[in-house]
Amino acid sequence: MNIIPRLRRNEQPAVRSDIERFMNRFFDNGEFLPRLPEFLRNNTFPNVNVAETESAIEVTAELPGMDEKDIDVQVMGNLLVIAGERKWEEEETSKEFHRVESGFGSFRREVPLPQGLRLSPKDISAQYKKGVLKVCLPKLEPTPAARIPIKSA
């Protein structure tokens, strides 16, 4: 990325390279920008995998370090909504943190489901084990096509 205009002949190349290096570090990798947890920087927390079998849609979400009571799963139309809150655990001992990269706070992830998918809400199940949430959405059999006779009035 080259965002500094070309130097004129009388300018020092060392100054240009220092400024360029600073600007590249600032904009490219965010070294000087505040470090926000991943789920606050972009709305992709938690990471999810969506797989389809003949009989179901399976969604897995990575939610390490959470309790299942802090996770909410809902189906709203053609969206699977995974929401919750990762809480900061206060410890009895006083610590001075030098760096915190773990994310804490509320999150909401909407996962679009395939168009035309017919689900049986009563058969949807969710399991949480070892930091991974697995939601199984069994498909309903499609209604077979049928010709409907038209009667004369």
KOLTISE-819183 format. One line per field, with one value per residue: residue in three letters; chain; x, y, z of N, C-alpha, C, CB in turn. Coordinates in steps of 0.05 Angstrom, whole numbers, plus 5000, padded with zeros to 4 digits. Glycine has a CB too. Example, Ala and Ser with C-alpha at 12.3 -4.5 7.8 and 13.67 -1.06 7.14 Angstrom:
residu: [ala,ser]
chaine: [A,A]
nc1: [5264,5257]
nc2: [4886,4955]
nc3: [5156,5142]
cac1: [5246,5273]
cac2: [4910,4979]
cac3: [5156,5143]
cc1: [5264,5258]
cc2: [4934,5001]
cc3: [5156,5157]
cbc1: [5226,5282]
cbc2: [4911,4988]
cbc3: [5181,5114]
END
This chain:
residu: [met,asn,ile,ile,pro,arg,leu,arg,arg,asn,glu,gln,pro,ala,val,arg,ser,asp,ile,glu,arg,phe,met,asn,arg,phe,phe,asp,asn,gly,glu,phe,leu,pro,arg,leu,pro,glu,phe,leu,arg,asn,asn,thr,phe,pro,asn,val,asn,val,ala,glu,thr,glu,ser,ala,ile,glu,val,thr,ala,glu,leu,pro,gly,met,asp,glu,lys,asp,ile,asp,val,gln,val,met,gly,asn,leu,leu,val,ile,ala,gly,glu,arg,lys,trp,glu,glu,glu,glu,thr,ser,lys,glu,phe,his,arg,val,glu,ser,gly,phe,gly,ser,phe,arg,arg,glu,val,pro,leu,pro,gln,gly,leu,arg,leu,ser,pro,lys,asp,ile,ser,ala,gln,tyr,lys,lys,gly,val,leu,lys,val,cys,leu,pro,lys,leu,glu,pro,thr,pro,ala,ala,arg,ile,pro,ile,lys,ser,ala]
chaine: [A,A,A,A,A,A,A,A,A,A,A,A,A,A,A,A,A,A,A,A,A,A,A,A,A,A,A,A,A,A,A,A,A,A,A,A,A,A,A,A,A,A,A,A,A,A,A,A,A,A,A,A,A,A,A,A,A,A,A,A,A,A,A,A,A,A,A,A,A,A,A,A,A,A,A,A,A,A,A,A,A,A,A,A,A,A,A,A,A,A,A,A,A,A,A,A,A,A,A,A,A,A,A,A,A,A,A,A,A,A,A,A,A,A,A,A,A,A,A,A,A,A,A,A,A,A,A,A,A,A,A,A,A,A,A,A,A,A,A,A,A,A,A,A,A,A,A,A,A,A,A,A,A]
nc1: [5017,5014,5008,5029,5045,5090,5157,5188,5247,5281,5269,5280,5295,5296,5261,5213,5209,5204,5156,5121,5126,5105,5052,5034,5037,4999,4951,4949,4957,4935,4966,4971,4920,4863,4858,4807,4762,4751,4697,4675,4700,4684,4623,4625,4627,4600,4648,4621,4600,4565,4529,4498,4456,4419,4375,4378,4399,4460,4489,4547,4578,4631,4643,4680,4694,4646,4584,4528,4480,4485,4477,4434,4390,4353,4303,4284,4242,4277,4325,4377,4388,4440,4455,4482,4521,4586,4616,4659,4701,4711,4766,4788,4840,4881,4899,4942,4932,4969,4957,4897,4864,4821,4752,4696,4628,4564,4537,4511,4494,4471,4451,4439,4391,4380,4339,4270,4271,4240,4223,4217,4198,4192,4227,4279,4344,4394,4461,4513,4580,4645,4658,4635,4578,4525,4476,4420,4378,4326,4299,4236,4198,4189,4128,4093,4086,4023,3969,3915,3848,3803,3739,3678,3634]
nc2: [4977,5042,5102,5151,5210,5216,5236,5299,5321,5347,5327,5285,5216,5181,5202,5197,5141,5127,5152,5126,5073,5078,5094,5050,5009,5029,5030,4979,4934,4950,4961,5007,5021,5016,4954,4914,4864,4806,4796,4846,4877,4858,4831,4774,4737,4684,4639,4600,4537,4511,4456,4409,4353,4298,4296,4338,4404,4423,4462,4487,4522,4559,4571,4583,4576,4592,4588,4544,4567,4620,4625,4636,4607,4614,4605,4646,4657,4650,4650,4629,4646,4661,4681,4716,4724,4736,4735,4775,4747,4762,4758,4738,4753,4810,4833,4862,4873,4867,4858,4843,4799,4768,4764,4798,4808,4824,4787,4773,4731,4720,4669,4655,4611,4560,4580,4566,4523,4476,4468,4430,4457,4434,4392,4411,4412,4428,4424,4433,4427,4422,4475,4481,4494,4457,4456,4423,4420,4389,4371,4378,4333,4350,4374,4333,4344,4357,4349,4391,4384,4422,4443,4452,4507]
nc3: [5000,4981,5004,5010,4975,4918,4931,4925,4889,4926,4976,5033,5026,5070,5107,5080,5076,5130,5144,5108,5127,5179,5166,5137,5176,5211,5180,5154,5189,5236,5282,5313,5323,5367,5400,5389,5412,5369,5357,5362,5324,5274,5251,5260,5300,5334,5301,5250,5221,5168,5148,5104,5101,5073,5106,5143,5166,5192,5240,5267,5319,5345,5411,5456,5525,5547,5583,5576,5593,5581,5527,5472,5427,5368,5317,5266,5218,5159,5185,5229,5293,5336,5398,5455,5515,5535,5594,5636,5681,5746,5787,5852,5866,5856,5794,5746,5682,5623,5572,5539,5501,5497,5481,5508,5527,5496,5440,5374,5324,5260,5220,5155,5129,5079,5023,5019,5053,5093,5159,5219,5275,5327,5327,5325,5351,5401,5422,5470,5477,5502,5486,5436,5400,5374,5327,5304,5250,5231,5167,5136,5097,5029,5003,4960,4890,4863,4820,4814,4805,4765,4776,4741,4748]
cac1: [5000,5031,4989,5044,5052,5118,5173,5201,5275,5296,5260,5297,5283,5293,5236,5191,5206,5194,5128,5108,5126,5086,5025,5028,5032,4974,4927,4948,4953,4922,4983,4967,4892,4855,4853,4781,4757,4743,4668,4667,4711,4666,4601,4627,4630,4620,4653,4602,4602,4537,4530,4472,4453,4393,4353,4380,4419,4474,4505,4564,4588,4653,4637,4697,4694,4619,4565,4505,4459,4490,4473,4406,4387,4326,4299,4266,4239,4298,4350,4383,4400,4455,4461,4491,4539,4609,4621,4685,4702,4728,4780,4793,4866,4883,4918,4945,4935,4986,4944,4873,4854,4796,4729,4675,4605,4542,4540,4488,4502,4449,4460,4417,4385,4373,4312,4251,4275,4217,4233,4199,4209,4193,4249,4305,4358,4419,4478,4537,4600,4673,4661,4623,4549,4517,4447,4411,4352,4315,4283,4211,4195,4174,4101,4095,4070,3997,3952,3889,3828,3786,3711,3662,3614]
cac2: [5000,5066,5124,5177,5219,5215,5257,5317,5315,5358,5315,5263,5190,5168,5212,5185,5112,5126,5159,5104,5050,5085,5094,5022,4995,5040,5022,4952,4913,4962,4960,5031,5024,5001,4925,4906,4835,4799,4798,4874,4888,4851,4816,4746,4720,4663,4626,4579,4519,4502,4432,4398,4325,4293,4299,4360,4425,4423,4487,4486,4549,4559,4590,4573,4590,4601,4569,4541,4584,4646,4624,4634,4598,4617,4605,4667,4656,4634,4656,4617,4668,4652,4705,4710,4743,4725,4753,4778,4734,4776,4740,4749,4766,4834,4830,4884,4861,4881,4855,4827,4794,4753,4780,4796,4825,4811,4782,4763,4721,4711,4651,4651,4583,4558,4588,4544,4501,4471,4457,4422,4470,4417,4372,4424,4407,4442,4413,4449,4409,4430,4501,4480,4491,4442,4458,4405,4429,4368,4380,4365,4323,4368,4366,4323,4359,4344,4363,4397,4386,4446,4436,4473,4517]
cac3: [5000,4979,5007,5011,4948,4911,4942,4906,4889,4949,5001,5043,5023,5096,5119,5065,5083,5157,5144,5095,5145,5200,5155,5130,5201,5222,5165,5145,5210,5259,5305,5330,5328,5390,5395,5397,5408,5342,5352,5361,5300,5252,5263,5252,5323,5333,5276,5246,5198,5161,5131,5097,5094,5061,5125,5162,5165,5217,5244,5291,5326,5365,5433,5478,5551,5554,5595,5559,5602,5570,5498,5464,5399,5358,5288,5259,5189,5147,5199,5254,5309,5359,5413,5482,5528,5548,5617,5648,5707,5765,5805,5878,5868,5840,5772,5728,5656,5604,5546,5540,5474,5499,5477,5528,5520,5481,5412,5360,5298,5244,5199,5136,5122,5051,5016,5014,5073,5111,5184,5241,5299,5351,5325,5325,5376,5404,5442,5475,5489,5498,5472,5409,5399,5350,5324,5283,5241,5212,5145,5131,5070,5013,4995,4932,4871,4857,4802,4827,4784,4765,4771,4729,4766]
cc1: [5018,5012,5003,5051,5082,5133,5185,5231,5290,5288,5278,5283,5278,5267,5212,5187,5196,5165,5111,5105,5106,5057,5016,5022,5005,4950,4926,4942,4942,4939,4978,4938,4885,4850,4826,4778,4746,4714,4658,4678,4694,4645,4602,4633,4603,4625,4633,4609,4573,4540,4502,4474,4426,4370,4355,4401,4433,4492,4521,4576,4609,4648,4653,4693,4667,4604,4540,4481,4462,4487,4444,4406,4358,4326,4277,4264,4261,4325,4352,4398,4414,4464,4470,4509,4562,4617,4650,4684,4721,4741,4785,4819,4866,4906,4919,4951,4951,4973,4920,4863,4828,4772,4708,4653,4584,4549,4514,4497,4477,4459,4437,4415,4377,4344,4295,4254,4250,4228,4211,4209,4211,4216,4277,4318,4384,4435,4503,4557,4628,4676,4649,4593,4542,4486,4439,4382,4341,4297,4257,4211,4180,4147,4102,4077,4045,3981,3925,3868,3811,3758,3696,3640,3587]
cc2: [5025,5090,5151,5185,5218,5240,5274,5312,5325,5346,5291,5236,5176,5176,5199,5156,5109,5132,5136,5080,5054,5082,5065,5006,5004,5029,4992,4932,4925,4962,4984,5036,5008,4972,4918,4876,4830,4804,4827,4887,4882,4832,4787,4728,4709,4653,4603,4562,4510,4479,4422,4369,4322,4300,4323,4380,4424,4448,4483,4514,4546,4580,4581,4590,4600,4580,4568,4559,4613,4647,4621,4627,4601,4614,4626,4668,4638,4641,4639,4639,4656,4678,4697,4731,4728,4745,4753,4766,4749,4755,4754,4764,4790,4829,4855,4871,4879,4879,4836,4824,4778,4772,4776,4815,4809,4807,4771,4755,4710,4694,4646,4621,4582,4566,4563,4521,4500,4456,4448,4434,4452,4397,4384,4419,4422,4429,4431,4431,4419,4456,4502,4475,4477,4444,4441,4413,4408,4380,4365,4355,4343,4357,4357,4340,4343,4361,4367,4401,4411,4437,4459,4482,4518]
cc3: [5000,4980,5009,4982,4943,4922,4919,4908,4914,4976,5008,5040,5050,5109,5106,5074,5112,5158,5131,5113,5167,5189,5148,5155,5213,5207,5158,5168,5236,5284,5324,5335,5353,5383,5406,5395,5380,5337,5352,5335,5276,5264,5255,5276,5330,5305,5273,5221,5193,5141,5126,5090,5081,5080,5143,5153,5192,5218,5269,5295,5348,5386,5457,5503,5560,5568,5578,5567,5591,5539,5492,5434,5391,5328,5283,5228,5177,5159,5224,5270,5333,5373,5441,5493,5541,5570,5626,5676,5725,5784,5831,5880,5848,5819,5756,5700,5638,5576,5550,5511,5474,5496,5499,5519,5505,5452,5401,5332,5284,5221,5180,5130,5092,5046,5011,5034,5091,5135,5202,5267,5324,5351,5325,5352,5376,5427,5445,5489,5482,5481,5444,5412,5373,5349,5300,5276,5221,5191,5144,5102,5054,5005,4966,4914,4865,4838,4815,4804,4787,4758,4759,4748,4753]
cbc1: [4981,5048,4972,5070,5041,5121,5196,5195,5288,5291,5231,5305,5300,5317,5234,5196,5233,5210,5123,5122,5155,5091,5023,5051,5054,4974,4926,4974,4979,4897,5012,4980,4875,4831,4876,4759,4738,4750,4653,4678,4740,4681,4575,4649,4643,4612,4682,4574,4621,4520,4548,4459,4456,4390,4352,4388,4407,4492,4486,4587,4565,4681,4607,4726,4713,4604,4557,4495,4458,4518,4490,4392,4398,4314,4290,4276,4240,4299,4351,4401,4379,4480,4436,4504,4524,4634,4602,4695,4710,4711,4807,4791,4888,4889,4912,4968,4907,5014,4964,4851,4875,4794,4717,4685,4614,4517,4564,4464,4525,4431,4471,4421,4363,4378,4313,4253,4301,4194,4251,4196,4193,4167,4245,4302,4364,4415,4486,4530,4596,4688,4689,4636,4535,4527,4438,4412,4354,4300,4298,4186,4182,4189,4080,4088,4086,3982,3948,3891,3810,3796,3697,3651,3621]
cbc2: [5000,5066,5119,5174,5247,5213,5247,5347,5327,5388,5306,5268,5172,5174,5243,5186,5098,5146,5186,5096,5045,5113,5112,5009,5000,5070,5038,4945,4900,4948,4960,5055,5014,5014,4908,4921,4824,4770,4782,4889,4877,4838,4828,4742,4735,4640,4616,4590,4495,4525,4410,4414,4306,4264,4275,4349,4454,4397,4512,4465,4568,4562,4590,4573,4612,4611,4578,4512,4585,4656,4600,4662,4569,4645,4577,4695,4684,4639,4686,4591,4689,4634,4724,4683,4761,4720,4745,4808,4704,4797,4731,4728,4746,4859,4806,4904,4856,4870,4843,4839,4779,4738,4775,4804,4849,4829,4762,4783,4700,4734,4624,4667,4571,4530,4606,4534,4506,4455,4477,4391,4494,4403,4356,4455,4377,4472,4383,4475,4380,4408,4508,4458,4519,4413,4488,4375,4457,4346,4378,4383,4295,4376,4388,4294,4365,4337,4349,4423,4361,4468,4427,4464,4545]
cbc3: [5025,4953,5031,5028,4943,4880,4959,4910,4865,4950,5000,5072,5006,5114,5117,5035,5080,5175,5128,5069,5157,5211,5130,5114,5221,5220,5140,5133,5216,5264,5297,5316,5304,5404,5407,5381,5430,5336,5372,5385,5295,5228,5254,5232,5347,5351,5274,5243,5203,5149,5144,5073,5119,5052,5142,5190,5158,5219,5246,5288,5335,5352,5440,5470,5550,5529,5624,5559,5632,5577,5487,5469,5395,5366,5277,5270,5177,5116,5206,5251,5317,5351,5414,5483,5549,5528,5640,5649,5705,5782,5792,5900,5861,5857,5754,5736,5643,5604,5525,5559,5458,5525,5450,5556,5504,5484,5407,5360,5299,5234,5212,5110,5140,5041,4990,4987,5089,5097,5198,5243,5306,5354,5300,5319,5379,5410,5435,5491,5480,5485,5470,5392,5401,5350,5319,5292,5227,5228,5117,5136,5069,4988,4999,4930,4845,4884,4774,4845,4784,4745,4798,4702,4776]
END
